[in-house]
């Protein structure tokens, strides 16, 4: 019988750690590369996306199946919220030595919301005129004017959606639902004779679904009441604004 040399036993039971032999430490688990997109790239992508949405809207108005919704403001509002979220503006800071400035983040998100909606209109204006139709970017255009309050609201909604407080998430859903339902009701009252009712019923149904989702994510009784109240009161407010603009345009 031959005995195993001590050096062999030691080597087999305790393999040499390259990190230890060099005096360097290494993580316990595998290192996964981070795939975070730089802030400038996210913002640039959002701005470019806004222009492309405006261009697509102009061409979408020539497609009978989506012509009515392509001429609606509710989808633009939702897209603006999504683009602010994609841009990462207003996102709470994670880690670091400073907690950040929530008011500054919210203000930045609201300004971005306005910029995105105006860029959508610029894209729409460019595509529409290139297609041989007339559209204006002047302050007399109601869509240019409405982009200011709507953009501020879209940015605020994007910030509220990320909140850890269910009350804010519920309110964000209520505001979004109000925009969709309010516009849908206005369209049924004023333009359904020429556009049909189906697009606007769909918009109202989507708005109600968003409101229900907001009630669910609110989780607390106060949050649910806030979501419902924001949705109902907001719907009345959006409808009143549309009717007022319609009356001004008809005068």
C-alpha positions in Angstrom: 0.0 0.0 0.0 1.2 3.5 -0.8 0.2 6.4 1.3 -0.9 9.6 -0.4 1.7 12.4 -0.1 0.4 15.1 2.3 0.9 17.7 -0.3 -1.4 15.9 -2.7 -4.2 15.7 0.0 -3.8 19.3 0.9 -3.9 20.4 -2.8 -7.0 18.3 -3.6 -9.0 19.4 -0.5 -8.1 23.1 -0.6 -7.5 24.4 -4.1 -5.5 27.5 -4.4 -7.6 30.7 -4.5 -6.1 33.0 -7.2 -7.6 36.0 -5.5 -6.1 35.1 -2.2 -2.7 34.3 -3.7 -2.6 37.8 -5.2 -3.9 39.5 -2.1 -7.1 40.6 -3.7 -10.7 39.9 -2.6 -13.4 38.9 -5.0 -17.2 38.9 -4.7 -18.9 35.8 -3.3 -21.1 35.4 -6.4 -20.8 36.0 -10.1 -20.7 39.6 -11.2 -23.6 40.6 -13.4 -23.0 43.5 -15.8 -25.3 46.4 -15.3 -27.5 47.3 -18.3 -28.7 50.7 -17.2 -29.1 53.3 -19.9 -27.3 56.6 -19.4 -29.7 59.4 -18.4 -28.9 61.5 -21.5 -29.7 58.5 -23.7 -33.0 58.0 -21.9 -34.0 61.6 -22.3 -32.9 61.8 -25.9 -34.9 58.6 -26.7 -38.0 60.1 -25.0 -37.7 63.3 -27.0 -37.2 61.5 -30.3 -40.1 59.2 -29.4 -42.4 62.2 -28.9 -41.6 63.6 -32.4 -42.2 60.1 -33.9 -45.5 59.8 -32.1 -46.6 63.1 -33.6 -45.6 61.9 -37.1 -47.4 58.6 -36.6 -50.5 60.5 -35.5 -50.7 62.4 -38.7 -50.5 59.3 -40.8 -52.8 57.4 -38.5 -55.6 59.9 -39.2 -55.6 58.6 -42.8 -56.4 55.1 -41.5 -60.2 54.7 -41.1 -59.9 52.2 -38.3 -57.8 54.5 -36.0 -58.6 57.9 -37.5 -60.8 59.0 -34.6 -58.4 57.9 -31.8 -55.5 59.4 -33.8 -57.3 62.8 -33.5 -57.8 62.4 -29.7 -55.8 63.9 -26.9 -56.2 61.1 -24.4 -53.8 58.8 -26.1 -51.2 61.6 -26.3 -51.5 62.2 -22.6 -50.9 58.6 -21.8 -47.9 58.5 -24.1 -46.5 61.6 -22.5 -46.7 59.9 -19.1 -45.1 56.8 -20.4 -42.3 58.8 -22.1 -41.6 60.7 -18.8 -41.3 57.4 -17.1 -39.0 56.0 -19.8 -36.8 59.1 -19.5 -36.3 58.5 -15.8 -36.9 62.1 -14.9 -38.5 62.4 -11.5 -37.4 59.0 -10.4 -36.4 58.8 -6.7 -32.7 58.4 -6.1 -31.6 55.1 -4.8 -28.5 54.9 -2.6 -26.0 57.7 -2.5 -25.2 60.0 0.3 -27.8 62.6 -0.5 -31.6 61.9 -0.5 -32.2 64.1 -3.5 -34.8 66.9 -4.0 -38.3 65.5 -4.6 -39.7 68.9 -5.5 -37.0 69.5 -8.0 -37.5 66.1 -9.5 -41.3 66.7 -9.8 -40.7 70.1 -11.4 -38.3 68.6 -13.9 -40.8 65.8 -14.8 -43.6 68.3 -15.3 -41.5 70.5 -17.6 -40.5 67.4 -19.5 -44.2 66.6 -19.9 -44.9 69.9 -21.5 -41.8 69.6 -23.8 -42.9 66.1 -24.9 -46.4 67.1 -25.8 -45.2 70.1 -27.7 -42.7 67.9 -29.6 -45.6 65.6 -30.5 -47.4 68.5 -32.0 -44.2 69.6 -33.9 -43.9 66.1 -35.3 -47.6 66.1 -36.2 -47.3 69.6 -37.7 -44.3 68.7 -39.9 -45.9 65.4 -41.1 -49.3 67.0 -41.8 -47.8 69.9 -43.8 -45.6 67.5 -45.8 -48.7 65.5 -46.6 -50.3 68.6 -48.1 -52.6 69.6 -45.3 -52.5 72.6 -43.1 -51.7 72.7 -39.4 -50.5 75.6 -37.3 -48.1 75.9 -34.4 -49.3 79.3 -33.3 -50.7 80.1 -29.8 -54.2 80.3 -31.4 -54.1 76.5 -31.9 -56.0 75.0 -28.9 -53.8 71.9 -28.9 -50.7 74.0 -28.4 -52.4 75.8 -25.5 -53.7 72.6 -23.9 -50.3 71.0 -24.1 -49.2 73.3 -21.2 -51.5 72.2 -18.5 -51.7 68.7 -19.9 -48.0 68.3 -20.0 -47.6 69.6 -16.4 -50.2 67.1 -15.3 -48.6 64.2 -17.3 -45.2 64.9 -15.6 -46.9 65.0 -12.1 -48.7 61.7 -12.9 -45.5 60.0 -13.9 -43.9 61.0 -10.6 -46.9 59.9 -8.6 -47.0 56.5 -10.3 -43.5 55.7 -8.8 -44.5 56.8 -5.3 -44.3 54.3 -2.5 -47.5 55.9 -1.1 -50.6 54.2 -2.5 -52.6 57.4 -2.2 -50.4 59.1 -4.8 -50.6 56.0 -7.1 -54.3 56.0 -6.8 -54.6 59.7 -7.6 -52.3 59.2 -10.6 -54.7 56.5 -11.9 -57.7 58.7 -11.2 -56.2 61.7 -13.2 -55.4 59.4 -16.1 -58.8 57.9 -16.1 -60.4 61.4 -15.9 -58.6 62.5 -19.1 -59.7 59.4 -21.0 -63.3 59.2 -19.7 -63.8 63.0 -19.9 -62.7 63.2 -23.5 -64.7 60.1 -24.4 -67.9 61.6 -23.0 -67.3 64.9 -24.7 -66.8 63.1 -28.0 -70.0 61.1 -27.6 -71.9 64.4 -26.9 -70.4 66.5 -29.7 -68.7 64.5 -32.5 -70.0 61.0 -32.4 -72.4 61.8 -35.3 -69.5 62.2 -37.7 -66.9 59.8 -36.1 -69.0 57.0 -34.8 -69.3 55.9 -31.2 -67.0 52.9 -31.0 -63.6 54.7 -30.6 -65.0 56.8 -27.8 -66.7 53.9 -26.0 -63.3 52.1 -26.1 -61.6 55.2 -24.7 -64.1 55.4 -21.9 -63.8 51.6 -21.1 -60.0 51.9 -21.0 -60.3 54.9 -18.7 -62.6 53.0 -16.3 -60.2 50.1 -16.3 -57.4 52.4 -15.3 -59.5 53.8 -12.5 -60.3 50.3 -11.2 -56.6 49.5 -11.4 -55.9 52.7 -9.4 -58.3 51.6 -6.7 -56.6 48.2 -6.4 -53.1 49.6 -6.2 -54.1 52.3 -3.7 -54.6 49.4 -1.1 -55.8 51.7 1.7 -59.4 53.0 2.2 -58.1 56.6 2.0 -56.2 55.9 -1.2 -59.2 54.2 -2.8 -61.4 57.2 -2.0 -58.8 59.5 -3.3 -58.6 57.5 -6.6 -62.3 57.5 -7.1 -62.7 61.1 -6.1 -59.9 62.2 -8.4 -61.4 60.1 -11.3 -65.0 61.4 -10.9 -64.1 65.1 -10.2 -61.4 65.0 -12.8 -63.7 63.7 -15.4 -66.1 66.5 -14.8 -63.3 69.0 -15.0 -61.9 67.6 -18.3 -65.4 67.6 -19.8 -65.9 71.2 -18.7 -62.6 72.2 -20.3 -63.5 70.5 -23.6 -66.9 72.1 -23.7 -65.4 75.5 -22.9 -62.9 75.2 -25.7 -65.6 74.0 -28.1 -67.7 77.0 -27.3 -64.7 79.3 -27.8 -63.9 77.7 -31.1 -67.5 77.9 -32.3 -67.8 81.6 -31.4 
